[in-house]
Amino acid sequence: MITENYDSVARTPASDDWFRRIGLRFDPYVHLEASGDPHLPEYTVNLEIFRVALDAVPTIIVAPPGGGKTAMRVAVTRTCWFDIGGTYPFPLPYNLGMAPLTGKPPTATQHLHLLLEAGTCALLTGLAFRPERLLRASAADIRAIAGILRAGLPGPLDYYLDVLRETGTPAGLTPLLERTYALTAPPPPDVLNLFCNTLATPGVDAMRGQVEDVFQAFVEMVTGALGFSHILLLIDGIDAMYENQADVQYAARWVFDLFDRSEVWTRSNAFIKLFIPDLMEPAVTGYLHHHTIAARVAHIVWNHDLLVSMLRKRISAASEEHFESLDAISTPALTDVERQIVANLPPLPRVALQVTRQALLHYAARLDNGGQLDEDDIHHAIAWYRLHAAQQPPASRV
């Protein structure tokens, strides 16, 4: 499969605002990495498999590179915060690609430190978007939450509260703490200021103790006072490092210590949801079978109908529902554009996005001369994909 780098070097010359000139408020195909897409909630395709990432069962979720693992994780993360009544789990995104580069996998204790940091980053950001969860807690629980946040956050809690006050929006936190927590419908500034003042309880120090104890206190607080049904340990990014891409067996070792704790976490109402590339599945499942560790395996499977739906949802969102398909900007002879694109490609969302965008860039290069998207644009984009896919080393190709 072609990488993001090929998208940049093979650009067809076009002005930076080409998407506005064809009636779109943003480029709906530019983000190949779902965690960086601020518009993802507007056009997520609701795959049936999403439910396996939400329920209270340890699960391994498998897909090839570019197959939608991160998009699924991000969509699940945001779904969990739709309701404040406690019917959803708490999503704790743990990106293994952010672990310190030591040349070897994290130890069990290092994993816990990283999980505590990831969990407190997610909790502070989520509560800033949904302060009702904090404001309805008792004074004692609020002090306990502040103590746990001070123990786990990568920087001082007071600094992050100052950022919230100065920016007046929880979005000020997302670049600092957890990008996937870019939730919709943030609170008004006065409610956000009340949240900051409530959490900045004077005289509360960071919770002390072993990291196992602090993390357990975090779990109990989230599923107790804050009212979440259970915790999802959304583990992703295992294939983000070059060493892991080159050696599947080595990469799998990054999660063995995590699964060794799976039964303990399950008893605490926290459940592993591991997202891995398909080549890693035998190594991970073999370890679990040998050590009799229970976990369900689920596969993300795309077909042409789902890819067409994904592409059309994006053009609809970007055009504020003025367009339901790229047919709206195409010549009369070119119909069912999205299906014509995906019919010639591997069934992977990242590839579909790359090729669709390349077709639009080819079209945008002649916007000054008028005209519409035509078959030549589609043929050019597919030929571009085939050329650069053929140039990729076998291990990175679909």
C-alpha positions, 0 to 999 in steps of 0.5 A, spaced: 500 500 500 502 506 498 504 511 504 502 518 506 509 520 503 507 518 496 501 523 496 505 529 497 510 528 492 505 526 487 501 532 488 498 535 481 499 542 481 493 545 484 491 551 489 491 550 496 483 552 496 481 548 491 476 544 495 473 551 496 472 553 489 468 546 488 463 548 494 467 544 499 468 547 506 474 543 507 478 537 504 474 531 506 480 526 503 486 529 506 487 525 513 489 518 512 491 518 519 484 518 523 487 520 529 488 527 526 482 528 522 477 533 526 471 532 522 471 524 523 465 524 527 461 527 521 462 521 517 464 515 520 461 509 517 458 505 522 461 498 521 457 492 525 464 490 528 464 497 532 460 494 537 465 489 539 470 495 541 465 497 546 462 491 550 466 488 556 470 483 553 477 483 552 478 483 544 483 483 539 481 487 533 485 485 526 485 489 520 491 490 514 495 497 514 490 502 512 484 498 514 481 502 519 483 500 525 485 507 528 479 510 525 475 505 529 478 506 535 477 514 534 470 513 533 469 509 539 472 514 543 468 519 541 461 515 541 463 513 549 462 521 551 455 522 547 451 520 553 453 523 560 448 518 564 453 512 565 450 507 559 457 508 556 464 505 557 470 510 559 475 510 553 482 510 555 486 510 548 493 507 549 498 509 543 504 504 544 507 508 538 508 514 544 512 509 548 519 511 550 524 509 545 529 504 549 530 499 544 525 494 547 518 493 549 516 496 555 516 492 562 509 491 565 511 497 570 512 502 564 506 500 561 502 501 567 505 508 568 504 510 560 497 507 561 496 512 567 498 518 564 494 516 558 488 515 562 489 521 566 490 525 559 483 522 556 479 524 563 481 531 564 480 532 556 473 528 556 471 532 563 473 539 560 468 537 554 463 534 559 464 537 565 457 535 568 460 528 570 465 532 575 460 537 577 455 532 580 460 528 584 461 529 591 466 534 594 470 528 597 470 525 590 472 531 586 478 532 591 480 524 589 479 526 582 484 532 582 489 527 586 489 522 581 490 527 575 496 530 579 499 524 579 498 521 572 498 527 568 505 529 564 505 536 567 502 540 572 494 540 573 494 547 574 497 549 568 492 545 564 486 549 567 490 555 566 490 553 558 482 552 559 481 558 562 485 562 557 483 559 551 475 558 553 475 551 550 476 544 551 479 544 544 485 548 547 487 541 551 487 536 545 493 538 542 497 538 549 494 531 551 489 527 547 488 529 540 482 523 539 478 527 544 476 533 540 469 532 542 463 536 539 458 541 543 463 543 548 460 547 554 460 555 554 465 559 557 462 560 564 461 552 565 468 551 563 470 556 568 466 553 573 469 546 572 476 549 572 475 552 579 472 546 582 477 542 580 483 547 582 481 545 589 486 548 594 491 543 598 490 537 594 496 533 592 498 528 587 496 521 590 502 517 592 503 510 592 505 504 587 503 505 580 499 499 581 495 502 586 494 509 583 492 506 577 487 501 580 484 508 584 483 511 577 479 505 575 475 505 581 473 512 580 472 512 573 467 506 574 464 509 580 463 516 582 464 518 574 459 513 572 462 509 566 459 502 565 467 500 564 473 502 561 476 500 554 483 500 554 484 502 547 491 499 545 493 502 538 500 504 534 503 497 535 505 497 528 507 505 528 515 503 529 519 501 524 522 495 528 515 493 529 514 493 522 520 489 520 519 484 525 512 481 527 514 476 533 518 482 536 512 487 535 508 482 538 512 482 545 509 489 546 503 486 548 504 480 552 505 483 559 499 487 557 495 481 556 498 477 562 494 482 566 488 482 562 484 477 567 486 482 573 483 488 569 477 484 567 475 483 575 476 491 575 471 492 570 477 494 565 477 490 558 483 490 553 481 492 546 487 491 542 488 493 535 493 490 530 495 489 523 493 482 520 500 480 519 501 480 527 495 476 528 498 469 529 504 471 534 499 474 538 493 469 538 499 464 539 501 467 545 494 467 548 493 460 546 499 458 549 498 461 556 490 460 556 488 467 556 481 469 554 480 474 548 475 474 542 478 476 535 474 480 531 476 482 523 475 489 520 472 487 513 471 492 508 467 491 501 466 496 496 459 498 498 462 500 505 467 504 501 462 507 497 458 509 503 465 512 506 467 516 500 459 519 499 459 521 507 465 525 506 463 529 500 456 530 503 459 533 510 464 537 506 459 540 502 454 541 508 449 536 504 449 540 498 452 534 494 451 526 496 456 524 491 462 526 486 457 525 481 454 533 483 461 535 480 462 530 474 460 530 467 454 527 465 457 521 462 461 520 469 456 517 474 457 513 480 463 516 481 465 513 488 463 506 485 468 506 479 473 508 483 473 503 489 472 497 483 479 498 481 482 498 488 484 493 494 478 494 499 481 499 504 479 505 506 486 509 506 487 507 499 480 509 497 481 516 500 488 517 497 485 515 490 479 519 490 483 525 493 488 524 487 482 524 482 480 531 485 487 534 485 488 532 477 481 536 476 482 542 480 489 543 476 484 545 471 479 549 475 481 556 472 479 553 465 472 550 467 469 543 466 467 538 471 470 532 474 471 526 468 473 519 466 480 522 465 481 524 472 479 517 475 483 514 470 489 518 472 488 517 479 488 509 479 494 509 474 497 513 479 496 508 485 498 502 481 505 506 479 506 507 486 504 501 489 508 497 484 514 501 487 513 499 494 517 494 497 513 487 498 512 488 506 508 494 505 504 493 499 497 490 500 
